[in-house]
Each structure stands twice: as C-alpha cells, then as structure tokens.
Amino acid sequence: MKLLGKKYPHNFIIGAVITGIMLLLIIVGFFYTPYDITKMDSASKLAPPSLNHLMGCDNFGRDIFSRVLKGMGNTFVIALLTVLIGAVTGTVVGALTGYFGGWPDEILMRINDVLFAFPSILLALVFVSIFGTGKYNVVAALGIAFIPSFARIVRGEFIKYREMDYVKSARLEGVGTLRIIFVHILPNTFTVLMSSLMIGFNNAVLAEAGMSYLGIGVQPPDASLGSMLSESQTYLLSAPWYAIFPGLMIILLVLGFSLLADASA
C-alpha cells in the first residue's frame, strides 16, 4: 500500500469501498430492520422483490432484506470474535515458542502441527458435536481451530527477528524479555499479521456460513446467511432471489476483505 501522496492500489480502493458498504449495512442491521425478522405473512410467501420487500420474501413470508441485515451482523460478529480468539492466543503461543525455542517449542509445535493437519472446519465440527450447537459454541470452536495457523505465522516471524542486531543490543542493555518480545519484535510482525487477520476473517465468514448451512451454527429463528442458503435450495427455480441475496452478501464480504488483504501485503 503506497501512502504519502502516492496512489493507492486499485484493489485497495475497491476493497475499501466494498468493505465500507458492507460494514454500513451491518451497523444499520444492528439498530434497524424494515420488518421483524421472525414476522410471518402467509400472503407474502415467496413474494418477489418489490418496493415493500426489496429482496422479496422467503417461504414463511418473512422479509429477506431484514433477515439479510441481521444475518450479516451475526456472521460479522462470529467471524470477528473467532479471529480475535485465534489471533490473540496464536500470537502469544507463536511469540513465546519462536523467541525461546528449545523443548517448549518442540512440544507446542508438534501439537500445533497435528491440529494444523486437520481443516479448521473439521476441528470445529468435532467441537460442536461434543459441546452442542449455537453461535457461542461456534465462536469457541472456530476460535480454537484458528489458533494453529496464527501460531505458525507468528513463530516464523519471531525466529526471523530474534537474532537481529537490534534485539541483541536490547539484550546486552538488560532490557526485559517480555519487553523485547512485545515491544521490540512484535510490532515488526504487524504487516504479516494484518494480512493474516483479514484472510482469517474471510475463512471465518465461510466457516460460519458452512456450519449454519448444515444446521449446527446460528439456530432458528435467529437469522444467518448460511441457514438462509440452506432454506432456499428447495426454491432455486421458483424463487431464485431467496438464495441470490444471502449468497451475494457472503461473496461481497469475502471479496472486500480479500482485496484489502492483498493490498496490505
């Protein structure tokens, strides 16, 4: 990303616009929806998009636009909390193992490698199958599943920086270990970490949508983009708007953050 008067890359501008629009819709959905997302109207079942219902209605006569706004909010919050859990825990594990090395590094990284060998969505499914469904269990499951990837990335950065001259100078001056880790080295990993956060957010959005699609994520009558896609598959030919709008919101959320991640890299 070029600053100080130079032009931003086109993908950053496009990503920022898309992400800004998505965030605006999410914020609006937290405070306002045109209709109650649980309100059913038998006369409006599978009604097409109109001035009264901008995105049409579902098979229960519920307003799709209102449910999309709420569903985007749920997806965003779950993805954000997931990335925070994975990033904070993974950063601490990666920083300590990368800086100190030795047998703690060997043990933790072997555990990390075992977890990393399994897809995060599979680990989350195992967690949810043990502890039950619901949005909070999904957050915990995906957050734990995301720890290995962040730990591996941060560990690699710390191994690169721990033997650099400025770190050696800090040790000779008697600077404390924790200060070296979190003040001298960690800020230098922010560029890589920011890209990883955005990619992790995208993965969390897709994982949440997939789990809700399977019925083990956000539970009815609460709204979720994934569960809306699941409900709409029976009506793809008779009411295509039922699937198009939730699917489009997932695509735009992922696309916006993907372009930002590419620009920040």
Backbone as JSON, one array per atom type, in Angstrom:
{
  "sequence": "MKLLGKKYPHNFIIGAVITGIMLLLIIVGFFYTPYDITKMDSASKLAPPSLNHLMGCDNFGRDIFSRVLKGMGNTFVIALLTVLIGAVTGTVVGALTGYFGGWPDEILMRINDVLFAFPSILLALVFVSIFGTGKYNVVAALGIAFIPSFARIVRGEFIKYREMDYVKSARLEGVGTLRIIFVHILPNTFTVLMSSLMIGFNNAVLAEAGMSYLGIGVQPPDASLGSMLSESQTYLLSAPWYAIFPGLMIILLVLGFSLLADASA",
  "N": [[0.84, -1.18, 0.0], [0.67, 2.11, -0.96], [1.54, 5.16, 0.44], [1.49, 8.64, 1.57], [0.83, 10.6, -0.43], [1.14, 9.17, -2.78], [-0.47, 7.0, -5.19], [-3.11, 4.83, -4.16], [-3.24, 1.27, -4.49], [-5.41, -0.18, -6.95], [-6.9, -2.4, -6.08], [-7.0, -1.99, -3.35], [-8.6, 0.31, -3.11], [-11.04, -0.55, -4.27], [-11.58, -2.7, -2.55], [-11.81, -1.33, -0.11], [-14.08, 0.24, -0.56], [-16.1, -1.69, -1.02], [-15.98, -3.09, 1.42], [-16.56, -1.0, 3.18], [-19.25, -0.42, 2.49], [-20.47, -2.84, 3.16], [-19.96, -2.92, 5.94], [-21.43, -0.69, 6.71], [-24.06, -1.53, 6.16], [-24.18, -3.63, 7.98], [-23.97, -2.28, 10.43], [-26.31, -0.74, 10.33], [-28.15, -2.84, 10.4], [-27.86, -3.71, 13.04], [-29.33, -1.89, 14.5], [-31.68, -1.31, 13.17], [-34.28, -2.75, 11.25], [-36.39, -3.18, 8.43], [-38.6, -4.87, 8.85], [-39.81, -7.1, 11.39], [-37.71, -9.81, 11.95], [-38.73, -12.3, 12.5], [-41.35, -12.22, 11.85], [-44.09, -13.61, 10.23], [-45.85, -13.83, 7.16], [-48.41, -15.09, 5.57], [-49.58, -14.34, 3.19], [-47.52, -13.28, 1.76], [-45.72, -15.2, 1.0], [-42.81, -16.29, -0.57], [-42.78, -14.01, -2.12], [-41.8, -11.88, -4.81], [-38.99, -9.55, -5.24], [-39.78, -6.18, -4.38], [-41.09, -2.82, -3.92], [-42.06, -2.82, -1.34], [-40.84, -5.05, -0.23], [-37.65, -5.28, -0.53], [-35.84, -7.3, -1.19], [-37.5, -9.38, -1.63], [-39.51, -12.11, -0.29], [-39.3, -14.93, 2.0], [-40.0, -18.52, 2.24], [-41.68, -18.54, 4.39], [-42.88, -16.15, 4.36], [-41.39, -14.12, 5.44], [-39.49, -11.1, 5.56], [-36.83, -10.86, 3.4], [-34.75, -8.99, 3.13], [-34.6, -7.8, 5.69], [-33.85, -10.03, 7.18], [-31.43, -10.63, 5.97], [-29.89, -8.4, 6.73], [-29.75, -8.79, 9.55], [-28.6, -11.32, 9.52], [-26.1, -10.82, 8.33], [-24.98, -9.27, 10.37], [-24.79, -11.18, 12.46], [-23.03, -13.02, 11.26], [-20.75, -11.39, 10.91], [-20.07, -10.69, 13.59], [-19.56, -13.22, 14.72], [-17.43, -14.07, 13.07], [-15.55, -12.06, 13.63], [-15.08, -12.36, 16.44], [-14.12, -14.95, 16.4], [-11.7, -14.68, 14.95], [-10.33, -12.96, 16.67], [-10.0, -14.56, 18.99], [-8.47, -16.68, 17.91], [-6.26, -15.23, 16.89], [-5.15, -13.74, 19.07], [-4.52, -15.74, 21.0], [-2.98, -17.46, 19.38], [-0.93, -15.72, 18.64], [0.4, -15.2, 21.07], [1.28, -17.81, 21.72], [2.86, -18.39, 19.45], [4.75, -16.3, 19.59], [6.12, -16.79, 22.02], [7.13, -19.42, 21.66], [8.61, -19.06, 19.32], [10.52, -17.22, 20.1], [11.9, -18.29, 22.37], [12.41, -20.98, 21.7], [13.82, -24.33, 21.89], [12.83, -27.13, 24.04], [10.1, -26.48, 24.82], [9.18, -25.25, 22.5], [9.39, -27.36, 20.67], [7.52, -29.23, 21.68], [5.05, -27.77, 21.75], [4.85, -27.0, 19.06], [4.69, -29.47, 17.8], [2.23, -30.35, 18.69], [0.76, -28.29, 17.57], [1.24, -28.81, 14.85], [-0.13, -31.2, 14.51], [-2.79, -30.38, 14.95], [-2.92, -28.51, 12.9], [-2.87, -30.1, 10.7], [-5.41, -30.94, 10.25], [-8.38, -29.75, 8.65], [-9.68, -26.56, 9.58], [-12.45, -26.28, 9.75], [-13.25, -28.88, 10.13], [-12.2, -29.5, 12.67], [-13.73, -27.7, 14.12], [-16.27, -28.76, 13.72], [-16.06, -31.16, 15.13], [-15.74, -30.15, 17.73], [-18.21, -28.81, 18.1], [-19.95, -30.95, 17.87], [-19.46, -32.22, 20.25], [-19.93, -30.31, 22.31], [-22.27, -29.08, 21.6], [-24.69, -27.15, 19.6], [-25.14, -23.73, 18.36], [-24.49, -20.16, 18.42], [-22.48, -19.25, 20.18], [-21.0, -21.5, 20.84], [-20.07, -22.05, 18.3], [-18.36, -19.85, 17.89], [-16.39, -20.37, 19.87], [-15.5, -22.88, 18.97], [-14.52, -22.4, 16.32], [-12.66, -20.4, 16.92], [-10.72, -21.77, 18.48], [-9.93, -23.59, 16.55], [-8.61, -21.92, 14.78], [-6.3, -21.14, 16.0], [-3.81, -22.64, 15.52], [-2.89, -21.81, 12.91], [-2.33, -19.03, 13.17], [-0.4, -19.17, 15.2], [1.71, -20.51, 13.93], [2.43, -18.67, 11.92], [3.24, -16.36, 13.39], [5.29, -17.44, 14.93], [7.21, -18.06, 12.96], [7.92, -15.46, 12.17], [9.08, -14.47, 14.53], [11.27, -16.16, 14.84], [12.77, -15.23, 12.73], [13.36, -12.6, 13.51], [14.54, -12.7, 16.07], [17.32, -12.96, 16.25], [18.37, -10.67, 15.23], [20.33, -7.63, 15.0], [19.38, -5.4, 16.5], [17.82, -6.6, 18.42], [19.68, -8.18, 19.78], [21.23, -6.11, 20.81], [19.41, -4.95, 22.57], [19.19, -6.99, 24.46], [21.79, -6.97, 25.51], [21.76, -4.51, 26.76], [20.23, -5.04, 28.9], [17.47, -5.13, 28.72], [14.21, -6.26, 29.56], [12.88, -9.57, 29.0], [10.14, -9.92, 28.26], [9.55, -7.36, 27.39], [11.23, -7.14, 25.18], [10.04, -9.07, 23.56], [7.33, -8.19, 23.19], [7.47, -5.47, 22.66], [9.75, -4.8, 21.14], [9.97, -6.79, 19.1], [7.4, -7.83, 18.32], [5.83, -5.62, 17.12], [7.05, -5.5, 14.6], [5.97, -7.59, 13.26], [3.49, -6.9, 12.45], [2.64, -6.23, 9.83], [2.57, -8.66, 8.39], [0.85, -9.97, 10.12], [-1.52, -8.47, 9.95], [-2.42, -9.0, 7.33], [-2.85, -11.71, 7.66], [-4.89, -11.65, 9.53], [-7.03, -10.57, 8.06], [-7.36, -12.5, 6.07], [-7.92, -14.63, 7.74], [-10.35, -13.71, 8.77], [-11.98, -13.85, 6.49], [-11.96, -16.64, 6.1], [-13.26, -17.37, 8.43], [-15.8, -16.26, 8.04], [-16.72, -17.82, 5.88], [-16.58, -20.34, 7.08], [-18.41, -20.09, 9.21], [-20.76, -19.64, 7.74], [-20.9, -22.07, 6.4], [-21.25, -23.89, 8.55], [-23.67, -22.99, 9.63], [-25.26, -23.45, 7.43], [-25.31, -26.2, 7.49], [-26.83, -26.52, 9.7], [-25.8, -26.41, 12.27], [-24.87, -24.12, 13.3], [-25.73, -20.81, 13.79], [-28.89, -20.74, 15.25], [-32.37, -21.22, 14.33], [-35.05, -19.11, 15.57], [-33.29, -17.11, 14.82], [-31.38, -15.17, 12.47], [-29.26, -16.16, 9.78], [-26.82, -16.03, 7.22], [-25.88, -18.38, 6.1], [-27.78, -20.35, 6.94], [-30.0, -19.32, 5.63], [-29.32, -19.77, 2.98], [-29.39, -22.54, 3.03], [-32.12, -23.01, 3.54], [-33.19, -21.99, 1.21], [-32.58, -23.64, -0.94], [-34.46, -25.41, -1.92], [-36.06, -23.84, -3.4], [-34.83, -22.78, -5.64], [-35.44, -22.53, -8.36], [-38.1, -21.59, -8.44], [-38.07, -19.35, -6.78], [-35.59, -17.64, -7.08], [-34.38, -15.38, -5.96], [-34.36, -15.76, -3.25], [-32.09, -17.23, -2.63], [-30.11, -15.81, -3.96], [-29.59, -13.23, -2.81], [-28.66, -13.61, -0.03], [-26.4, -15.2, -0.68], [-24.96, -13.41, -2.29], [-24.25, -11.45, -0.43], [-22.44, -12.83, 1.21], [-20.41, -13.32, -0.66], [-19.58, -10.67, -1.26], [-18.71, -9.75, 1.26], [-16.48, -11.43, 1.7], [-14.98, -10.86, -0.59], [-14.37, -8.09, -0.33], [-12.69, -7.96, 1.99], [-10.7, -9.68, 1.12], [-9.5, -8.27, -0.98], [-8.5, -6.09, 0.45], [-6.67, -7.43, 2.09], [-4.88, -8.33, 0.17], [-3.89, -5.9, -0.75], [-2.68, -4.87, 1.57], [-0.63, -6.64, 1.88]],
  "CA": [[0.0, 0.0, 0.0], [1.51, 3.3, -1.08], [0.97, 6.29, 1.15], [2.2, 9.91, 1.41], [0.58, 11.26, -1.7], [1.16, 8.25, -3.92], [-1.77, 6.4, -5.43], [-3.39, 3.53, -3.58], [-3.53, 0.25, -5.49], [-6.84, -0.26, -7.28], [-7.58, -3.4, -5.27], [-7.27, -1.42, -2.03], [-9.74, 1.23, -3.23], [-12.24, -1.36, -4.48], [-11.82, -3.44, -1.32], [-12.26, -0.4, 0.93], [-15.46, 0.64, -0.89], [-16.98, -2.83, -0.77], [-16.0, -3.36, 2.86], [-17.28, 0.1, 3.81], [-20.69, -0.6, 2.26], [-20.9, -3.99, 3.96], [-19.96, -2.52, 7.35], [-22.56, 0.23, 6.9], [-25.27, -2.36, 6.23], [-24.14, -4.39, 9.23], [-24.27, -1.35, 11.53], [-27.74, -0.45, 10.22], [-28.89, -4.01, 10.84], [-27.83, -3.81, 14.5], [-30.27, -0.95, 15.12], [-32.94, -1.14, 12.44], [-34.67, -3.58, 10.11], [-37.73, -2.75, 7.99], [-39.61, -5.76, 9.42], [-39.36, -8.07, 12.39], [-37.17, -10.94, 11.18], [-39.49, -13.52, 12.78], [-42.74, -12.0, 11.46], [-44.51, -14.38, 9.07], [-47.03, -13.32, 6.44], [-48.76, -16.15, 4.61], [-49.93, -13.75, 1.9], [-46.3, -12.83, 1.08], [-44.79, -16.32, 0.83], [-42.02, -16.3, -1.8], [-43.07, -12.81, -2.94], [-40.58, -11.38, -5.47], [-38.55, -8.21, -4.8], [-40.7, -5.08, -4.68], [-40.84, -1.65, -3.09], [-42.36, -3.19, 0.05], [-39.85, -6.05, 0.19], [-36.6, -5.02, -1.51], [-35.22, -8.56, -1.61], [-38.53, -10.4, -1.67], [-39.84, -12.81, 0.95], [-38.94, -16.34, 1.99], [-41.11, -19.46, 2.19], [-42.57, -18.27, 5.52], [-43.39, -14.8, 4.22], [-40.54, -13.18, 6.17], [-38.77, -10.17, 4.7], [-35.45, -11.33, 3.21], [-33.82, -7.89, 3.38], [-34.43, -7.68, 7.14], [-33.1, -11.2, 7.65], [-30.06, -10.49, 5.47], [-29.21, -7.43, 7.6], [-29.46, -9.46, 10.82], [-27.68, -12.42, 9.25], [-24.76, -10.24, 8.14], [-24.49, -8.89, 11.69], [-24.39, -12.4, 13.16], [-21.82, -13.55, 10.61], [-19.63, -10.49, 11.2], [-19.68, -10.8, 15.0], [-18.96, -14.54, 14.92], [-16.13, -14.08, 12.4], [-14.64, -11.16, 14.36], [-14.69, -12.99, 17.7], [-13.31, -16.11, 16.05], [-10.35, -14.23, 14.59], [-9.69, -12.42, 17.87], [-9.57, -15.69, 19.83], [-7.37, -17.37, 17.24], [-5.1, -14.37, 16.71], [-4.53, -13.4, 20.36], [-3.91, -16.95, 21.56], [-1.93, -17.92, 18.47], [0.2, -14.77, 18.69], [1.14, -15.45, 22.31], [1.96, -19.11, 21.58], [3.9, -18.26, 18.42], [5.81, -15.4, 20.06], [6.93, -17.44, 23.06], [7.87, -20.56, 21.1], [9.57, -18.57, 18.34], [11.62, -16.49, 20.76], [12.68, -19.13, 23.28], [12.83, -22.24, 21.08], [14.04, -25.4, 22.85], [11.82, -28.18, 24.15], [8.71, -25.99, 24.76], [8.87, -25.03, 21.09], [9.2, -28.67, 20.04], [6.27, -29.84, 22.15], [3.9, -26.99, 21.31], [4.75, -27.02, 17.61], [4.21, -30.78, 17.36], [0.77, -30.3, 18.9], [0.26, -27.37, 16.56], [1.28, -29.48, 13.55], [-1.22, -32.19, 14.48], [-4.03, -29.64, 14.75], [-2.87, -27.83, 11.6], [-3.07, -31.1, 9.64], [-6.85, -31.1, 10.02], [-9.04, -28.49, 8.28], [-10.27, -25.88, 10.75], [-13.89, -26.54, 9.81], [-13.42, -30.23, 10.69], [-11.99, -29.39, 14.12], [-14.89, -27.0, 14.68], [-17.39, -29.7, 13.72], [-15.84, -32.09, 16.25], [-16.01, -29.4, 18.96], [-19.65, -28.56, 18.2], [-20.62, -32.23, 18.1], [-19.26, -32.58, 21.66], [-20.46, -29.32, 23.23], [-23.58, -28.61, 21.18], [-24.79, -26.12, 18.58], [-25.37, -22.38, 18.84], [-23.49, -19.21, 17.94], [-21.34, -19.11, 21.09], [-20.18, -22.69, 20.65], [-19.41, -21.89, 17.01], [-17.25, -18.92, 18.12], [-15.34, -21.08, 20.6], [-14.96, -23.94, 18.12], [-13.71, -21.83, 15.24], [-11.53, -19.69, 17.52], [-9.7, -22.77, 18.82], [-9.42, -24.18, 15.31], [-7.79, -20.95, 14.07], [-5.06, -20.87, 16.74], [-2.57, -23.17, 14.92], [-2.39, -21.04, 11.76], [-1.71, -17.8, 13.66], [0.81, -19.52, 15.95], [2.76, -20.85, 12.97], [2.86, -17.45, 11.24], [3.96, -15.5, 14.32], [6.53, -18.14, 15.29], [8.16, -17.86, 11.87], [8.41, -14.09, 12.21], [9.95, -14.31, 15.69], [12.53, -16.83, 14.54], [13.5, -14.35, 11.82], [13.79, -11.35, 14.15], [15.15, -12.82, 17.4], [18.78, -12.87, 16.2], [18.78, -9.44, 14.57], [21.24, -6.82, 15.81], [18.71, -4.54, 17.47], [17.37, -7.46, 19.52], [20.88, -8.5, 20.56], [21.6, -4.9, 21.55], [18.47, -4.8, 23.68], [19.57, -7.96, 25.49], [23.02, -6.5, 26.16], [21.42, -3.35, 27.59], [19.47, -5.51, 30.05], [16.02, -4.99, 28.52], [13.49, -7.46, 29.96], [12.48, -10.49, 27.93], [8.79, -9.62, 27.79], [9.61, -6.09, 26.64], [11.82, -7.45, 23.87], [9.06, -9.84, 22.76], [6.09, -7.49, 22.85], [7.71, -4.08, 22.26], [10.78, -4.72, 20.12], [9.8, -7.72, 17.97], [6.01, -7.99, 17.88], [5.38, -4.61, 16.15], [7.59, -5.77, 13.27], [5.18, -8.66, 12.64], [2.14, -6.41, 12.22], [2.27, -6.27, 8.42], [2.17, -10.04, 8.09], [-0.28, -10.32, 10.97], [-2.73, -7.83, 9.43], [-2.87, -9.8, 6.18], [-3.36, -12.98, 8.19], [-6.17, -11.36, 10.18], [-8.06, -10.4, 7.04], [-7.58, -13.82, 5.47], [-8.61, -15.41, 8.76], [-11.74, -13.24, 8.83], [-12.67, -14.46, 5.35], [-12.15, -18.06, 6.38], [-14.26, -17.48, 9.48], [-17.1, -15.99, 7.41], [-17.1, -19.01, 5.11], [-16.78, -21.46, 8.01], [-19.68, -19.87, 9.91], [-21.83, -19.85, 6.78], [-20.98, -23.5, 6.16], [-21.81, -24.57, 9.71], [-25.09, -22.63, 9.71], [-25.9, -24.16, 6.32], [-25.51, -27.59, 7.94], [-27.76, -26.52, 10.81], [-25.12, -26.51, 13.57], [-24.36, -22.79, 13.64], [-26.8, -19.97, 14.32], [-30.12, -21.53, 15.29], [-33.64, -20.51, 14.13], [-35.46, -18.21, 14.48], [-32.28, -16.11, 14.52], [-31.04, -15.17, 11.05], [-27.88, -16.42, 9.36], [-26.72, -16.13, 5.77], [-25.73, -19.79, 5.76], [-29.05, -21.05, 7.1], [-30.89, -18.84, 4.58], [-28.96, -20.51, 1.77], [-29.89, -23.91, 3.19], [-33.57, -22.98, 3.39], [-33.59, -21.55, -0.13], [-32.18, -24.55, -2.01], [-35.66, -26.04, -2.48], [-36.8, -22.86, -4.2], [-33.88, -22.12, -6.54], [-36.07, -22.24, -9.65], [-39.34, -20.83, -8.27], [-37.79, -18.08, -6.1], [-34.12, -17.56, -7.04], [-33.92, -14.26, -5.12], [-34.22, -16.29, -1.9], [-30.69, -17.66, -2.48], [-29.18, -14.87, -4.57], [-29.19, -12.11, -1.95], [-27.72, -14.06, 1.03], [-25.15, -15.62, -1.3], [-24.24, -12.22, -2.74], [-23.66, -10.78, 0.74], [-21.25, -13.61, 1.6], [-19.38, -13.07, -1.67], [-19.08, -9.31, -1.13], [-17.94, -9.67, 2.5], [-15.2, -12.09, 1.49], [-14.24, -10.14, -1.64], [-13.85, -6.83, 0.19], [-11.54, -8.2, 2.88], [-9.63, -10.3, 0.33], [-8.79, -7.19, -1.7], [-7.73, -5.35, 1.45], [-5.54, -8.27, 2.49], [-3.91, -8.33, -0.93], [-3.24, -4.57, -0.78], [-1.83, -4.69, 2.74], [0.55, -7.49, 1.72]],
  "C": [[0.88, 1.24, 0.0], [0.82, 4.49, -0.45], [1.71, 7.57, 0.77], [2.06, 10.48, 0.01], [0.6, 10.35, -2.91], [-0.19, 7.55, -4.03], [-1.9, 5.06, -4.7], [-3.56, 2.52, -4.72], [-5.04, 0.17, -5.72], [-7.55, -1.27, -6.4], [-7.86, -2.89, -3.86], [-8.5, -0.51, -2.08], [-11.04, 0.44, -3.38], [-12.6, -2.12, -3.2], [-12.36, -2.55, -0.21], [-13.71, 0.02, 0.69], [-16.43, -0.49, -0.57], [-17.11, -3.09, 0.72], [-16.75, -2.26, 3.6], [-18.79, -0.04, 3.67], [-21.23, -1.74, 3.12], [-20.98, -3.64, 5.44], [-21.12, -1.57, 7.66], [-23.86, -0.55, 7.03], [-25.33, -3.14, 7.54], [-24.52, -3.5, 10.41], [-25.76, -0.99, 11.52], [-28.56, -1.61, 10.76], [-28.89, -4.21, 12.35], [-28.93, -2.98, 15.15], [-31.63, -0.88, 14.42], [-33.09, -2.2, 11.35], [-36.09, -3.17, 9.71], [-38.86, -3.57, 8.6], [-38.97, -6.59, 10.53], [-38.91, -9.33, 11.64], [-37.92, -12.24, 11.43], [-40.95, -13.4, 12.34], [-43.07, -12.74, 10.17], [-45.79, -13.8, 8.47], [-47.37, -14.32, 5.34], [-49.09, -15.59, 3.24], [-48.69, -13.34, 1.1], [-45.29, -13.96, 0.87], [-44.15, -16.29, -0.55], [-42.37, -15.13, -2.73], [-41.77, -12.29, -3.55], [-40.19, -10.01, -4.93], [-39.52, -7.13, -5.26], [-40.33, -3.9, -3.8], [-41.1, -1.95, -1.62], [-41.33, -4.16, 0.61], [-38.72, -6.02, -0.84], [-35.93, -6.29, -2.04], [-36.22, -9.71, -1.66], [-38.77, -11.02, -0.3], [-39.48, -14.29, 0.83], [-40.18, -17.22, 2.02], [-42.06, -19.33, 3.38], [-43.19, -16.87, 5.43], [-42.59, -13.76, 4.99], [-39.73, -12.34, 5.19], [-37.3, -10.57, 4.6], [-34.45, -10.23, 3.51], [-33.55, -7.73, 4.87], [-33.59, -8.83, 7.68], [-31.66, -11.17, 7.16], [-29.27, -9.51, 6.35], [-28.82, -8.07, 8.93], [-28.45, -10.58, 10.63], [-26.26, -11.94, 9.03], [-24.15, -9.84, 9.48], [-24.01, -10.09, 12.47], [-23.1, -12.97, 12.58], [-20.61, -12.71, 10.95], [-19.14, -10.66, 12.63], [-18.99, -12.14, 15.26], [-17.57, -14.59, 14.3], [-15.12, -13.23, 13.15], [-14.16, -11.79, 15.66], [-13.81, -14.21, 17.45], [-11.87, -15.72, 15.77], [-9.63, -13.67, 15.8], [-9.18, -13.54, 18.78], [-8.36, -16.38, 19.21], [-6.11, -16.53, 17.18], [-4.39, -14.09, 18.03], [-3.82, -14.62, 20.95], [-2.76, -17.44, 20.7], [-0.71, -17.03, 18.49], [1.05, -15.0, 19.94], [1.94, -16.76, 22.21], [3.12, -19.0, 20.59], [5.05, -17.38, 18.87], [6.72, -16.1, 21.06], [7.75, -18.6, 22.5], [8.92, -20.09, 20.11], [10.76, -17.88, 18.98], [12.51, -17.42, 21.58], [13.2, -20.41, 22.62], [12.92, -23.35, 22.11], [12.9, -26.39, 22.91], [10.38, -27.66, 24.22], [8.26, -25.76, 23.32], [8.58, -26.35, 20.4], [7.85, -29.28, 20.41], [5.06, -29.1, 21.59], [3.74, -27.02, 19.8], [4.34, -28.37, 17.07], [2.71, -30.88, 17.55], [0.12, -29.42, 17.84], [0.21, -28.03, 15.18], [0.16, -30.5, 13.42], [-2.55, -31.48, 14.23], [-4.09, -29.0, 13.37], [-3.12, -28.8, 10.45], [-4.54, -31.31, 9.32], [-7.45, -29.75, 9.6], [-9.73, -27.88, 9.49], [-11.76, -26.17, 10.89], [-14.15, -27.92, 10.4], [-13.22, -30.23, 12.2], [-13.18, -28.71, 14.78], [-16.1, -27.93, 14.74], [-17.28, -30.7, 14.87], [-16.19, -31.4, 17.57], [-17.51, -29.22, 19.15], [-20.4, -29.85, 18.46], [-20.51, -32.66, 19.55], [-20.02, -31.63, 22.58], [-21.8, -28.74, 22.81], [-23.53, -27.47, 20.18], [-25.03, -24.75, 19.21], [-24.21, -21.46, 18.49], [-22.28, -19.12, 18.86], [-20.41, -20.32, 21.01], [-19.44, -22.63, 19.32], [-18.2, -20.96, 17.15], [-16.1, -19.63, 18.81], [-14.68, -22.13, 19.72], [-14.05, -23.4, 17.04], [-12.5, -21.09, 15.79], [-10.39, -20.64, 17.86], [-9.09, -23.35, 17.56], [-8.5, -23.24, 14.55], [-6.46, -20.68, 14.77], [-3.82, -21.4, 16.03], [-2.02, -22.33, 13.77], [-1.73, -19.74, 12.2], [-0.42, -18.09, 14.43], [1.97, -19.81, 15.01], [3.32, -19.59, 12.3], [3.72, -16.58, 12.16], [5.28, -16.15, 14.73], [7.59, -17.94, 14.22], [8.75, -16.46, 11.86], [9.37, -13.88, 13.38], [11.29, -15.01, 15.49], [13.4, -15.94, 13.65], [14.1, -13.15, 12.55], [14.62, -11.54, 15.42], [16.67, -12.7, 17.4], [19.28, -11.62, 15.47], [19.54, -8.53, 15.55], [20.52, -5.99, 16.86], [18.16, -5.34, 18.65], [18.55, -7.85, 20.41], [21.33, -7.3, 21.39], [20.69, -4.68, 22.76], [18.8, -5.77, 24.81], [20.8, -7.48, 26.26], [22.75, -5.32, 27.08], [20.56, -3.74, 28.79], [17.98, -5.33, 29.93], [15.34, -6.31, 28.87], [13.01, -8.27, 28.77], [11.1, -10.15, 27.37], [8.76, -8.32, 27.0], [10.21, -6.31, 25.26], [10.8, -8.13, 22.97], [7.93, -8.94, 22.27], [6.29, -6.04, 22.42], [8.7, -3.99, 21.11], [10.51, -5.58, 18.89], [8.37, -7.72, 17.43], [5.54, -6.91, 16.9], [5.9, -4.85, 14.73], [6.84, -6.89, 12.55], [3.81, -8.18, 12.2], [1.71, -6.48, 10.76], [1.78, -7.66, 8.01], [0.92, -10.42, 8.87], [-1.58, -9.7, 10.46], [-3.29, -8.59, 8.23], [-3.48, -11.1, 6.66], [-4.72, -12.78, 8.87], [-7.3, -11.25, 9.16], [-8.38, -11.72, 6.35], [-8.32, -14.72, 6.46], [-10.07, -15.01, 8.89], [-12.55, -13.85, 7.69], [-12.96, -15.92, 5.59], [-13.22, -18.27, 7.45], [-15.67, -17.23, 8.95], [-17.6, -17.23, 6.67], [-17.39, -20.2, 6.02], [-18.11, -21.31, 8.75], [-20.86, -20.13, 8.98], [-22.02, -21.34, 6.51], [-21.61, -24.24, 7.32], [-23.29, -24.23, 9.89], [-25.88, -23.3, 8.59], [-26.22, -25.6, 6.72], [-26.44, -27.68, 9.14], [-27.12, -26.62, 12.18], [-24.5, -25.18, 13.98], [-25.44, -21.98, 14.33], [-28.13, -20.7, 14.18], [-31.36, -20.67, 15.05], [-34.28, -20.21, 15.49], [-34.47, -17.11, 14.17], [-31.84, -16.26, 13.07], [-29.56, -15.44, 10.83], [-27.87, -16.56, 7.85], [-26.61, -17.59, 5.34], [-27.03, -20.56, 5.87], [-30.06, -20.6, 6.05], [-30.59, -19.54, 3.26], [-29.48, -21.94, 1.84], [-31.4, -23.97, 2.96], [-34.0, -22.72, 1.95], [-33.34, -22.59, -1.22], [-33.36, -25.27, -2.66], [-36.35, -25.13, -3.48], [-35.91, -22.14, -5.21], [-34.52, -21.73, -7.87], [-37.31, -21.35, -9.47], [-39.11, -19.47, -7.62], [-36.28, -17.9, -5.97], [-33.59, -16.45, -6.15], [-33.69, -14.7, -3.66], [-32.77, -16.7, -1.63], [-29.7, -16.59, -2.96], [-28.69, -13.83, -3.57], [-28.31, -12.55, -0.76], [-26.38, -14.49, 0.46], [-24.3, -14.44, -1.74], [-23.58, -11.5, -1.58], [-22.41, -11.51, 1.23], [-20.11, -13.32, 0.64], [-18.76, -11.68, -1.48], [-18.26, -9.13, 0.16], [-16.54, -10.25, 2.3], [-14.35, -11.34, 0.47], [-13.61, -8.86, -1.1], [-12.62, -7.03, 1.05], [-10.39, -8.88, 2.14], [-8.82, -9.25, -0.42], [-7.97, -6.35, -0.74], [-6.5, -6.13, 1.92], [-4.46, -8.28, 1.42], [-3.17, -7.0, -0.98], [-2.29, -4.39, 0.39], [-0.57, -5.55, 2.65], [1.6, -6.81, 0.85]]
}
